[in-house]
Amino acid sequence: MGLFTRIKEWQVNRNEIKIAKLTEKAADLKEDQPYDLLFLYERGFVRAKGSGQSITKLHAEVENLIRKKLNVTVAPGTYFVSSSTHQNMVTTIDYSFTLHPCSSQYLEIKAACINADRPIPGKSDRFNGVARVSENISRFLEASRNKDPMVIQAGVWALTDNYSRTKIKNHLFSRDQYGNITYPITDNHINKAAEILDQLNLPHFLGEGTYEGESRNDVAHGKGRYISNDGTIYDGEWNNGNRHGFGKKTFSEGYSYEGEFKNNKMDGFGTYLWPNGAKYIGKYHEGNEIGGWYYYANGEKRWMFRNSKGEWEISDPPE
């Protein structure tokens, strides 16, 4: 027996041993019960890979690694992991299929790209393995099931990268031979995505404006800057997509507030400055001044507070 034949036999025997061990490990799996693809993948019972086809679909191969029939389900929010630097691709609808022992199933999957800061995958790009997106993205995908693919894409990029309306539109475009530019994601697509996100109470920046800064779990979190198209700027701390903590908000008309925020509203201690030089330094609650020093433009100051009727009164400062 030649060396090549012996090596081949050794490889076959090793593979058979591996299959036998995996099959034994899967003894509790029932052939008449459906199992989630991610559950099977994480336990080593299946192999999942794919190749990019367009921004809205990918070709996937799921291979059964055990000698047992498997009924497989793929839930929206399952994503195929990029094997290089391109974007991952997430499934947008449910899939169900049967894997016969040690066989493969080939699927064309409706998907959306996630992680907009990476290149959009092409036909030569590959995916290896599966994972699950965050709860916020899963909720959006469930709610946007069977919507226009560009609506789904706009919402996903809004969640994964805090993309604004302008950044989403400019991120995906094509140019014909005459130099004319087409934007597949329109304002109408973005408006529908924003409507779904609002219904789910998920924070986003699909209004007019841009966000740059830190994020966590797909929303603004940490320190960051948001600039709206009307020129209003917020620089400061964020918590789960809300202005929360210390920050400064400068309005396009020249007014500004610097101080504490809570759930997007001025709340705590802060300073409000008018363009003429007048300012208020004191406490806020849910966006309203409740008591502090008011400095007139000429430098004169008064202690002011809101009474039980919500009206302003001038008095001596509290001791």
N, C-alpha and C positions, 0 to 999 in steps of 0.2 A: 504494500500500500504506500503510495507516494505521500510526500510531506503535505502537499496541497490538499489531498483528500482527507488526511488525518486532521488538518486544521479545520476543514469544513465540517467534519463530523463532530469535532469538539465544540464548534460554534453552535451546531444544531442541538447537541445535547445540553449545552449551557442554556440555550433559549427554552428548551423543553422543561428544564428544571425551574427556570424563572416563571414560566406559565403555570406550572403545577403549584408553586408556592403562592402565586397571586390568586389562583383559583381556590386554593384552600383558605386563603385569607378572606375571600368573598363568599364563604359558605353560607353566611346569614342572608345574603341577597336573594330575594324571591323573584322568579322569572316573570310572574304576572303583576309585579308592582313597578310603577314608574320611578325612576331615580333622576335627580337633577345632575346635569352634566358636570357642574363644578364639584359636587359631592363625589362623583366617580373619579374625576380627574385628580382631586386632592388625595385620594386613596390609592392612586396608581393603577386603577383598573382600566382606564382608557388613556389614549393619547389624542390630543387635539391640536391641529395646526391649520393654517390657511394661507391664502395669498390675496392681495388686494386686487380689486377689479375697478372700483370707482369709489367716490366718496360715500355712496349709498349702499354698496353691497360688497361682499367678499365670497370667495370660494373656500369652503371649509372641508376638512377631512377629519372624521372622528373614528378612531381605531379601537376595537375591543381587544384587550390584552389578556383576556381570560377565556377559559373553555366553558362559557356560560352565556345564555341569551340575556341581553339587557334591553329593557325598555327605557329610553332616554328622553328627558325633557330639557329644553333650553329656555330659560326665562328671560324676558327683557331685562337688560342690565348686566347680562353676562358678556364680558368682552374678551376678545382674542388679543393676546399680548404681542406687541411688536417685538420682532427679533433683532431690530436695529434701532435707528433713531426716529423712525416715522411714528405717526399717531397710532394709538390703539384703536380698535373698532368694536363698537358695542352693538349687540343685537337689539332690535327695536320691537320685535314681535315674538310670540311663542313658537317653538318648534317641538315636534315629537316624532320619534322614529325608533325602529328596532335594530339592535346590533346583534347579529348572530355570532356564535363563538368564534373568536379570532378572525373577525371580518371587519371591513371598513364601510362607512357610510359617507357619501359625498353630498354636500349641500351648497346651494347658493343662498346666502343669508342676507336679509335686509338689515342694514346696519347704519350707524352714524360714527363719525370720527370723534374721538375725545383727545384732549390735550392739544389745544389749538396752537400752542407755541412750537409744536414739532411739525415737520413737513407732512403734507398730505400723502398717504400711501398710493403707490401705483401698482401696475401689474407685476412688476419685478420684486415688490416688497413682500416679505414673508412674516407670518405670525406663528408663534409657538407657545402653546399653553393657553389657559383661560383663567379669568379672575372675575371679581364682582365689583361694580362701581359703588359709590357711596349711596347711602339711603336717599339723599336728596335727588340724585340723578335717577335712581330707580323709581321714585315716586313720579317724577316728571315723565319718564318713559311709559309708565303704566297709564298715566292720564292722557298722553299724546298718542297712544296706540292708534295706528292706521291713519294718522294725520299726514299731511304732505311731508315728504322727507326733508324739505328745506325748513319747515317749521320745527321739526325735531332737531335738526342740526343747529339751528339758531339757539334753541333752548339748552342744548347740551353744551355748546361752547360758552354760553352765558354762565353756566354752572361750573364747568371745569376750569375756566380761565378768567372768570369775571369779565368777559368781553362785553364791550358796549355795543350799541347799535351800529355805530360807525365802523368799529373794528371788525365786526362780523361781516358787514357788507364788503369791506375792502379786502377781507382775508380770502375771499373766494370770488374769482372773476376769470373770464376768458376773453381773448382778443382774436378777432377774425383777421383775414388776410389784408383787410383795408385799415386795420388799426382800431376798429370799433370795439369798445369794451362792453361786455354783458355781465351783469351781476345776478347769478342764479338765486341768491337770497335777497328778497325784496323787503320793502318796509311792511308790506302786508304779512309776509311770513313772520317777520320779527314781532309785529303787533300781536299775532295769534299766539306766538310762543310766550310773549309777556303776559297775555291774558291767562294762559294756563298756569304760569308760575305764580301769578297773583292769586289765582283761585286756590293754589296749594300753600299760599303764604310763604313762598320761598323768595328770599331776597335776591335781587338781580340788578343789573345796570343797563337794561334794554331801553330805558328812557334815553333822552339825548345826553351824552356825556361819556367820559372815559375814566377808567380806574387804573392806577398803577400802585402796587404795593404788595404786602404780604397776604397770604390766604391760608385757610385750613378747611378741610372738608368741602372744597370747591366754592367757598364764599370768602369775601373779604374778612380777614381776621389778623389783628396785629396792628402795624402802622401802615398807612397808605394815604394816597391823595385821589380825590374824585373831583373832576372838573366837568361841570355841566355846560351845555352849549350856550347858555345865557351868560356864562362867565363866572358863575358862582363856584367857589373853590372851597373844599374841605380838606384840611391837612390834619391828620391826627390818628387816634386809636379807633379800632373797629372790633366788634365782637359778633361773630356769626352773621356778617352782612349788615350789621347796624352800627351807626356812629355811637360809640360807647367808650367812655373814658375821657381823656383830656384831648382837646383838639381846638382848631381855629377854623371858623367859617367866615369867608370873606365874600360879601355879596357884590354883584356887578355894579350896583348903584353907589358903592363906596362904604356901606355899613360893614361892620365886622363884629364877631363875637369870639372871644377866646376864653375857654374854661372847660367845665365838665359837661359831658353829654351822657344821656341814658336812653337807650332804645330810640336813637335818632333825634331826640329832643334835648334842648338846653335844660340841664337838670343838675343842680349842685351849686357850686360857686363859680362866678365868671364875670367878665368885663364886656360890656356892649359899648361900641364906639360909633358915634355919628360922624358924618363927613365934616360937619362944622366944628368938631372938636369936643362937643358935649359927650359925656359918657356916664354909664351906670356901672357901679361895682357892687355886687351883692349876690344874693341867693336867687336861684331859679327853681321852679318846680313844673315839670311837664311843659316846658317852653315858655313859661310866664315868669316875670320878675315878681318876687314876693317880699322883698325888703332889702334895702341897701342904700349906699350913698349915690346921689345923682349930682353930677358936676355940670354946671352950665358952661357954655362956651366961654364966658368971661372969667371962669375960675371959681365962681361962687358955688357952694355946695349945700345940699339939703339931704336930711335923712328922710327916706320915703318908704312906705309900706302899703300893702293892700289890706283893706279892712275886710270884715266878714261878708260884705256885699261885693267884694272884688274891686272896690274903688280905691284910687290912690289917695293917701293922706300924707301930709308932711308933719313931722313931729321931732322931738328930741331923740337922739339915738338911744337904743337900749343900753343899760349899764352892763 
